[in-house]
């Protein structure tokens, strides 16, 4: 089976020019982990998700390695975290999305999507190879539903 057979077509997206605040609101309202990011013509540009959002609240140095013992410089105050979000919320999603996100093509075998989920635990964009346009996403829910469905 191909990714085209199991993907969610025409998924909710964020535009490169959308604010982080708008994308965060869409993630929260829909209980999504990731949103594909597209340009004005619908070409896939990257993924923006809850981990990208949370990373805006933590200095890059804190993300390197296992530094738990040395993180006293990070705020442990909800008001400080909200302040950090307030500083980031006007940024464009295109500035902070994961532009190296792995993509699939409609004819990519389903098993490749499953292999990638085991490596990255992330929603996968399905992109038309000839145009670069987003045609769908494969979530781990899509993949597990296809695997557990009774044979047709």
C-alpha positions as CSV (number, residue, x, y, z in Angstrom):
1,X,0.0,0.0,0.0
2,X,1.2,3.5,-0.7
3,X,1.2,6.6,1.4
4,X,-1.5,8.1,-0.9
5,X,-3.8,5.3,0.3
6,X,-3.4,6.0,4.0
7,X,-2.7,9.8,4.1
8,X,-5.0,12.5,5.3
9,X,-5.5,14.6,2.2
10,X,-5.7,18.4,2.4
11,X,-4.7,18.7,6.0
12,X,-4.8,21.8,8.1
13,X,-1.7,23.9,7.5
14,X,0.1,27.0,8.6
15,X,1.4,29.5,6.1
16,X,5.0,30.7,6.3
17,X,3.7,34.1,7.1
18,X,1.4,33.1,9.9
19,X,2.4,34.1,13.4
20,X,3.7,31.6,16.0
21,X,0.6,32.7,18.1
22,X,-1.8,31.7,15.3
23,X,-0.1,28.4,14.7
24,X,0.0,27.7,18.4
25,X,-3.7,28.4,18.6
26,X,-4.4,26.0,15.7
27,X,-2.3,23.3,17.4
28,X,-4.2,23.7,20.6
29,X,-7.7,24.0,19.1
30,X,-7.2,20.8,17.1
31,X,-5.0,18.9,19.6
32,X,-2.4,18.4,16.8
33,X,1.2,17.7,17.4
34,X,2.4,19.2,14.1
35,X,1.2,21.4,11.2
36,X,2.7,21.3,7.8
37,X,4.0,24.8,6.8
38,X,3.3,25.9,3.2
39,X,4.0,29.0,1.1
40,X,1.3,31.0,-0.8
41,X,1.2,28.4,-3.6
42,X,0.8,25.4,-1.3
43,X,4.4,24.2,-1.6
44,X,5.7,22.4,1.5
45,X,8.2,24.4,3.5
46,X,8.5,22.5,6.7
47,X,6.8,21.4,9.9
48,X,5.8,23.4,12.9
49,X,4.7,21.6,16.0
50,X,4.5,21.6,19.8
51,X,8.2,20.8,20.2
52,X,9.2,23.7,17.9
53,X,6.9,25.9,20.0
54,X,8.3,24.7,23.3
55,X,11.9,25.1,22.0
56,X,11.2,28.8,21.6
57,X,10.9,29.0,25.4
58,X,14.2,27.3,26.1
59,X,17.7,28.6,25.1
60,X,19.5,26.5,22.6
61,X,22.3,25.6,25.0
62,X,19.7,23.9,27.2
63,X,18.7,21.6,24.4
64,X,22.3,20.3,23.9
65,X,22.9,17.0,25.8
66,X,21.7,16.2,29.2
67,X,22.3,19.4,31.2
68,X,19.6,19.0,33.8
69,X,22.0,19.7,36.7
70,X,23.1,23.0,35.0
71,X,19.8,24.5,34.1
72,X,19.4,26.8,37.1
73,X,19.4,29.7,34.6
74,X,16.1,28.7,33.1
75,X,13.0,30.2,34.5
76,X,10.8,27.9,36.6
77,X,8.1,30.5,36.9
78,X,5.0,30.2,34.7
79,X,4.9,34.0,34.3
80,X,8.4,34.0,32.9
81,X,7.5,31.3,30.4
82,X,4.5,33.3,29.3
83,X,6.8,36.3,28.9
84,X,9.1,34.2,26.7
85,X,6.1,33.1,24.6
86,X,4.9,36.7,24.3
87,X,8.4,37.6,22.9
88,X,8.1,34.8,20.3
89,X,4.5,34.9,19.3
90,X,4.7,37.6,16.6
91,X,7.5,35.7,14.8
92,X,6.5,34.1,11.5
93,X,6.2,30.3,11.5
94,X,8.5,30.2,8.5
95,X,11.3,31.5,10.6
96,X,11.0,28.8,13.2
97,X,9.6,25.7,11.5
98,X,11.6,22.6,10.9
99,X,12.7,23.0,7.3
100,X,14.6,19.7,7.3
101,X,11.4,17.7,8.0
102,X,11.3,14.4,6.3
103,X,8.8,14.1,3.4
104,X,7.2,11.3,1.6
105,X,5.8,11.1,-1.9
106,X,2.3,9.7,-2.7
107,X,3.8,6.5,-4.1
108,X,6.1,5.9,-1.1
109,X,5.4,2.5,0.4
110,X,3.4,2.6,3.7
111,X,6.2,0.6,5.4
112,X,8.6,3.5,4.8
113,X,6.3,5.8,6.8
114,X,6.2,3.3,9.6
115,X,10.0,3.0,9.6
116,X,10.2,6.8,9.8
117,X,7.8,6.9,12.7
118,X,10.0,4.5,14.6
119,X,13.0,6.8,14.1
120,X,11.4,10.3,14.5
121,X,7.9,10.0,16.1
122,X,6.7,12.8,13.9
123,X,3.9,13.5,11.4
124,X,5.1,13.1,7.8
125,X,4.3,15.4,5.0
126,X,3.3,13.9,1.7
127,X,4.6,16.1,-1.2
128,X,4.0,15.9,-4.9
129,X,7.6,15.4,-6.3
130,X,7.0,17.3,-9.5
131,X,5.6,20.5,-7.8
132,X,6.7,20.4,-4.2
133,X,3.1,21.0,-3.2
134,X,1.7,19.4,0.0
135,X,-1.0,16.8,-0.9
136,X,-1.4,15.3,2.5
137,X,0.1,14.1,5.8
138,X,0.6,10.7,7.3
139,X,0.2,10.6,11.0
140,X,1.0,7.7,13.2
141,X,-2.8,7.4,13.6
142,X,-3.2,7.0,9.8
143,X,-0.5,4.3,9.8
144,X,-1.8,2.3,12.7
145,X,-5.4,2.5,11.4
146,X,-4.2,1.1,8.1
147,X,-2.2,-1.7,9.7
148,X,-5.0,-2.8,12.1
149,X,-7.9,-2.6,9.6
150,X,-9.4,-5.9,8.5
151,X,-8.2,-7.0,5.1
152,X,-10.3,-5.6,2.2
